[in-house]
Amino acid sequence: MLIKAKVRAGFQQALRAGTLRRLALTRILVGGCLMLGLTLEDLQILTEFTAEVRRPSGLMKAFALTPLHGFLLSHPSALLFAQVTCFFCLLAVTLGLKTRIAIGLSLLLQTLIGGLLREHSIFYHSEQLLILLLAILLFTPCAAVWSFDARLQSRQPSEALKDQASLAVFLIWASLATAYWSGGISKIIGAGWNWFDADGLRVRLLACGLDPIEYGFGGAIQLAAQPDWVFVVLATIVLGMEMVAPLLLFSRRARLLLPLGYISFHIAVFVLQNILFLELILLQVIFMACPGLPERKTMPGAVSPWHLPMTFIALGIVLGTLALTAVQRDFYPLSAYKMYAKPANFPLRHSQIIDSDGEVVQRIGRLRGRKQLGLYIARAGKECVALQRPGPCTVMRHVIKKQLEKSGLSEGGYRLRVLSRRKDGSDDLLGEVPL
């Protein structure tokens, strides 16, 4: 009974923490992060890929059957128009100008753009959660304060809006906590005890450190030489932090400590694995107790019918994510968050791009778009080395050619070298093919 009372009191305190200011801050962070990411995309390059490399997922399978899908992927100007329109809609969301209309258009365009990028690449998780949060924000009073809409109306928010904001913030917290919790469950289902295997974690880190993707700090290469117990401790901490994510919903102490842990975790991932989840770092602010985000002194009132749309959407996100996690499948825009959930062991196959003199091209010019298009090299390389006679596929040839053009290097004379790295750090040559 004591535990039940504490959990109930924790939920009540969490609802009091949901204020209009905290909800407005969430709107600003979601809109700002999506707007920043959109400026780094090069959507027009999608028109240069053939239909054979497309792998639509989830809702994009239905969209791929419409004429609009083929029209967008055959007209660079149409993609540019969609990108520019989405940017200004996200700007309006961030500023709180015509907010509900701006969120609706942003949700539609961002879902479409994210789906097109993912069907030409791997199913990556960067900015995916922001799209889901847009769907919740669409039915919330997220522009009641800290917005141009609020200034133009010059009205004090009603108690009904404050009640709606309390529930909205809680639902957003639940969506974020579910993402972390699903990541932990996926590791248990997919990797099992292999997650705590030191060599397995070494392989996972080296796979990112060896991939020629965007940042390339090389931290994973140095960490790989550490003793086994270091990896066991790291694996335990990571899994533990993900599995206790539901505490964010009813524990004030967890909301003080876990966000700092998640920030440190994402920074470590950025340095060691060359993967940046900037939005997840910034979104931790909405959990924290900030002086500018005071909690309510009273509990929210009765549930209103206006609460139902955002509640149903949030429940769909939470239950859909958990269902996909149980079967370890992705269905865009939902995901099982099965990152590094598969068993991994040495030897690790990887690839290098070498010039005519046999020297490794460490840093060649990359695409103007973000790392998801650059990841073609890693994905295509892994697919190709699985063959008996490894060779680059069409996607890999195209992307490498584009990278060489961007860097100003000549096309001829480059080869793909496929290697197998052993536990002692040495590499066995599996083969070379011209590019």
N, C-alpha and C positions, 0 to 999 in steps of 0.2 A: 504493500500500500504506500509505503514511503517513497519508493522509486516511482510509482505511478503518479503520486502527487508532485514530485519534483519534475517529472517529464511534462505534466500538464502545466505547471507554473512556467517551465521553460518555453513551451509553445506560446503561452500568453505573453510572455516577455518578448518573444520574437515578433509577435503581431504588433505589439506596441512600438517596436523598433522600426516598423514599416511606415515611413512618413512621406509626405508629398515631396520633400526635398530629396530624400534618398531615392525616390522613384525618378525624379527629374535628373539626378546625377547619373542614374543608370541609363536614361535616354541619351544623355550627352556622351557618355562613354561608348555606348553601342554605336550611335551615329558617327562619332568621331573616329573610332577604330575602323569601322567599315569604310568610311570616306578615305582614310589614310591608305588602307590596303588597296582600294580601287584605283588610286592614282598610280600605283606601281604595276598594274596589270597591263599586258600588251595583248588585248583580245584579238586584234586583227590578225595575229599570226595563226590563229585557229583555222583561218580559211585556207592555209597552205597545207594542212594535213588531209590525207585521204580518208574516205569513209571507213576503210578497213581498220583504222586504229582507234575508232570510237568505241567506248564501252559505257553506254548510258546506264545509270543506276536509279532505282526507285521511281520517283515522279518523272524523271527525265526520259524514261522508257516510253511513257505516254506522250510526252512532248515531242519525242523524236519521230512520232508517226504523223505529226502535223506538218503542213507546208512551211510554216514559219521557221521551223528548225532548220530545214535545208536552205531557206532564204537567208537566214542570219549567217550561216557558215559558208555562204558563197558570196556575200557582199560585205567587205571590210567596212564600208561606210555605215552600214546598218549596225554593226557591232560597236563602232565608235559612237554612233548616235545613242545607242542604249547605254553605253558606259558614261557618256557626258550627262545624259538625263538622270541616270542613277546617282551620279555625283552630286548634282544640284538638289535632288530629292533628299539625299543623306545630309547635305548641308542644311536644308530646311528642318530636318529632324533634329539635328544638333542644336540649331538656334531656336527651335520651337515655333516655327512659322508655318501656319496651316498644317499643324502637326499630324492630325489623323490622316489627312490625304497624303501627306509626304511619307508617313510610315507605310501606308498601304502600297504606294507606288514603289518605294524602296524595297519592301518585302518581295514584291513581284519580280522586280528587275534583279535584285541581288540573288534571289533563288535561281533565276534563270542563268545569270552569269556564273554563279558558283557551280551550277550543274554542268554547263558547257565546259568549264575548266576541268572538272573532275572526270568527265567522260573522255577527255583526251589525255588524262594522266592517271595517277593513282588516286584512291579515295583518301584524301588528306583531311585533317580535322581543323586546320587553321581557319578561323572565322566562321566555322560551321555553327557553333553555338550562338554566335551573334545573330545569325539569321533566325534561329528559333526564338531568341529573345525578342526580336522585332515582332513576331507573331503574337506574343503575349502583350507587348507594349501597345499594339494596335487598339486594344480594348481597355486601356487604362487611362486615368487622368494624368499622364506623365508630363503634360504641358501646363498643369495648373499653377506651377511656380517656375521661376528661372526660365522664362520663355517670352518670346515676343507676343505670343497669343495671350498670355496672362497680362502683359502690359496693355495690350489693346483693349481687353475686356474690362480691366480696372475693377474686378470684383473679388471679394474675399472668398476663398474656397469654402464650400459647405462641409458640414460634418459627413454627409454621404460620400463626398469625394475623398475625404480623409480616411473613411472606412475602406473605401475601394482601394486606396493606395496601400493601406496596411496589408490587405490580402494580396495585392499585386506583388509587393516586394517579397512576401513570403513565398509566393509561387515562383518568382525568379530565383530566389535562393534555392528552392527545391530542384529546379532545373539544373542549376550549377552543381549542386551537391550530387545529383544523380549522375552527371557526367563523370565526376571523379570516382564515385562508387562503382559505376559500370566498368571503368578502367581497371579497378582492382579485381572485380569479379571475373573479367575477361582473362586476367593473368592467372587466376586460380583455375579457370576452366581450360584455357588453352595451354599454358605452360606447366601448371601444376608445380611439383617439387623442383622442376627444372628452372623455375624462376629464381630459386635460391642457389643454383649452381654457379660457382664463380666463373667457370669457363663460358657458360651460357651468357652471362651478363657481359663478359669480355667481348664475345662475338657480336652482341647487339650494339655495344658501343663502337667497336671497330667498324661495323658495317656502315655506321653514319660517318665515322671519321675518315673512311676510305672513299666514300662517295664524293664525286666532284660536284657538290652542290654549293649553295650560295655563299656561306660564311667561311667555313674552313678554319676554325681556330686551332684544330688539331689537339684539343685537350684529351680526347679519348685515347689517342696514341700514347700519351704519357701515362694516363691512368691505367692502361692495360698491363703495365709492368708491376703494379702494386700487388701485395700478398692477397691470397684468396679471402681472408677474413674481412678485408675491406669491402669486397664485392658482396659478401653475405650480409654485412651490416647495411650497406646501401640498399640492397634489394629489400631487406626487412623494413627499413624506414619508408621507402617509397610505397610498398604495398600497405603498410600500416596507415600511412597518411591518407591513402585512397579509401581504405575500408572504413575509416572513422568519419568520412565526410558527412554522413547523416547527422552527426552531432551538431553541425552548423545550424540545424533547424530548431534545436531546443536547448542549446547550451551557450550561454553568454561567454563562458571561459573559452569554449572552442572557437567562437567567433573572434576572440582576441588573439589566439595562438595559431590556429590552422591557416588563416590567410597569410601570415608571415612565413609559415612553412611552405605553402604553395608558391609564394613568390620566390623563395630561395630555391625550390625545386625547379621551377621554370627557368630561372637564371642558370642553374647548373646544366639543365638540358640544352640551353642555348650555347653554353661554352663547350660542353662535352660532345653533344650530338649535332650541333649546327642547326638546330631547329628552334625557331623563335615563335612563342605563343604570346605575343605582346598583349593581345586582348584579355587573356586569362590573368596576366599579371596586373593589368589595370583594373579589371573587374573585382579584384579582391577588396578594393576600397569600399564597395557597397556593403560588405560584411562588417567593416570596422566601425568602432564607436568614435566618431569624429566630432569635434566641438561644433562644427557647422551643421551637424545632422542630429539634433536632439531627439530623444525618444518621446513618445506620447505618454501622458500621465494616466490616461484612461484607456480602457479596452474598446476596441471597435464595437459598433452597435450591431443591429440585426443584419443578416445577409440580404442583399438586394438582388433582384433579377439581373441588374446590370453586371453583377459579379460573375454570372454564369459563363459567358463566352470565354473570358480569360481563364476561368477555372477549367473548363473543358479542354482548352488548348494546352494548358500546362499539364493536366492529367494525361493528355494524349502524348505529350513529349516524354513525361516520366515513365508511363506504362509502356509506351512504344520502345523507348530506349532499353528498359529492362527486358522486354520480350526479345528484342534483337540481341541483347547480351546473352540471353539464355541459349539462343541458337547460333550465336557468333556470326551474325550476318549484318550487312549494312544495307540501308534502304534510304537513299537520299530524299530529304535532308536529315534523316535520323541516322544514328550510328550506334554500333555496339562498343565503340572506343576500344577496340581490341589491339591497342598499340603494344608491340613487343610481347604478344601473348603466345606466340608459337615457340616451341622448343628450338633452341639454337646451340650448335656445337661446332667445334673445329673439325676439319679445315674450313676456312672462310674463302669463298671465291669472290674475287673482285677484278676490276679492270683498270687499265691505264691507257691514256692516249699518248703515243710517242711520235716523235718527228722522224725525219729521214736519217738522222744521225743516231737514233736509238735513245735519245734523251727524252725523259718524261716531261710532258707539258703539264706543269703543275697548276698554273692559273691561266686559263684561256678566257677570252672575252665571253661573257654570258649574255643570255637574251635580255632584252629590255624588260620583259615580264618578270614576275617573281619566281621563287624557287620551284613552284610546282611544275612549271614547264621545263626547268632545268633538270628536274628529277627524271625526265625521260632517259637520261644517260644511265642513271642507277637502275631504273626499272628494266629498261631494255637490256642492259648489260646482264642483269641477273637472269632474265629469261633466256638470253642467248647462250650463256655459259652452261645452261642446263642441257644443251644439246651435245651430242657426241663430238661434233666438229663445230666449235663455237664460232659464231659470226654475227656481225651487227645486223639488226633488222632494219626495216625501212625507216621507222621512227627515229632510231638512233642515228642513222646516216643523215637524216634531214636536220636534226637538232645540232649535231656536231658541225655540219656545214654552215648553219646559221651562226653558231658560236665563232667559227673561224672567220666568217665575214665580218662580224661585229668587232673582232679583235684586230682586224687588218692583216691577219696571217694568210698565206696562200693555202689553197685547198690541197694541192698535191703533196704526196710524201708522208702523210700521216697514217698511222696504223693503230689498231686496237689490240692491246696486249692483255690476255686473260691469264690471271694468276690465282693460285690457291695458297692462302696464308695458313701456316701451321701455328701451333700454340707457342713455339719458341720464337715466333716473330719472323721466321724465314718464309720465303715464297717459292713455290714451284711453278714453273712456266707450263701453262696448259696449251697455249697456242697464240698465234698472231694472225690477224687478217687486215688487209688494206681497207682504208676508209674512202 
